[in-house]
Amino acid sequence: MLAVGHSSAATLALRFGAEDPRVDAIVAFNAVTDVEAHVGASTLAAVAPVAPGAAEALRASSPLQHVDQLRAKPVFLFHSVED
């Protein structure tokens, strides 16, 4: 199976591909690879009182946290300055 996505779907393709053994390869166009940094510390701080654990959930959802699993599969990661 091939996981493919663009933008937020590319981030999901990387995350899904890292975890699901049925995925043989991943193609990601303009993915956010560090979700926590993309969202920003000020946004995380603002969300924390109403959504406890949101920062941890975002960190866990970030493909950056799953590099070891991603290294085990072919990954085509396309990045550009403007999405």
C-alpha positions as CSV (number, residue, x, y, z in Angstrom):
1,M,0.0,0.0,0.0
2,L,1.2,3.5,-0.7
3,A,0.3,6.5,1.5
4,V,0.1,9.8,-0.4
5,G,-1.0,13.3,0.6
6,H,-0.6,17.0,0.2
7,S,-0.3,19.6,3.0
8,S,-2.1,18.4,6.1
9,A,-3.0,15.1,4.3
10,A,0.8,14.7,3.7
11,T,1.4,15.0,7.4
12,L,-1.2,12.3,8.0
13,A,0.3,10.1,5.3
14,L,3.7,10.3,7.1
15,R,2.1,9.6,10.4
16,F,0.0,6.8,9.1
17,G,2.9,5.3,7.1
18,A,5.1,5.3,10.1
19,E,2.7,3.3,12.2
20,D,0.9,1.0,9.8
21,P,2.9,-2.0,8.6
22,R,0.7,-2.4,5.5
23,V,2.2,0.8,4.1
24,D,5.1,0.0,1.9
25,A,6.1,3.6,0.8
26,I,5.0,7.2,1.4
27,V,4.8,10.2,-0.8
28,A,4.3,13.6,1.0
29,F,3.9,16.9,-0.8
30,N,4.4,20.0,1.5
31,A,3.9,18.1,4.8
32,V,4.3,19.7,8.2
33,T,7.0,17.5,9.7
34,D,7.2,19.3,13.1
35,V,3.6,19.9,14.1
36,E,4.5,21.5,17.4
37,A,6.8,24.1,15.9
38,H,4.3,24.8,13.1
39,V,1.5,25.5,15.6
40,G,3.8,27.6,17.8
41,A,4.4,28.0,21.5
42,S,2.0,30.9,21.9
43,T,-0.9,29.0,20.4
44,L,-0.1,25.9,22.5
45,A,0.0,28.1,25.6
46,A,-3.4,29.6,24.7
47,V,-5.0,26.2,24.1
48,A,-3.6,24.5,27.2
49,P,-6.2,25.8,29.7
50,V,-9.1,24.6,27.6
51,A,-7.5,21.5,26.1
52,P,-5.2,19.9,28.6
53,G,-2.7,17.5,26.9
54,A,-3.0,19.2,23.5
55,A,0.7,20.0,23.3
56,E,1.6,16.4,24.1
57,A,-1.0,15.1,21.5
58,L,0.4,17.5,18.8
59,R,4.0,16.4,19.6
60,A,3.0,12.8,19.4
61,S,1.2,13.4,16.0
62,S,4.3,15.0,14.5
63,P,6.1,12.9,11.9
64,L,9.4,14.3,13.4
65,Q,8.7,12.0,16.4
66,H,8.5,8.9,14.2
67,V,11.7,9.3,12.1
68,D,13.0,5.8,13.1
69,Q,9.8,4.1,11.7
70,L,9.9,6.3,8.6
71,R,13.6,5.4,7.9
72,A,12.5,1.8,7.4
73,K,10.4,2.7,4.4
74,P,10.9,4.5,1.1
75,V,9.7,8.1,1.6
76,F,9.4,10.8,-1.1
77,L,9.2,14.1,0.7
78,F,8.6,17.2,-1.4
79,H,8.9,20.6,0.2
80,S,8.5,24.1,-1.1
81,V,8.6,27.5,0.4
82,E,5.0,28.2,-0.4
83,D,2.3,25.6,0.0
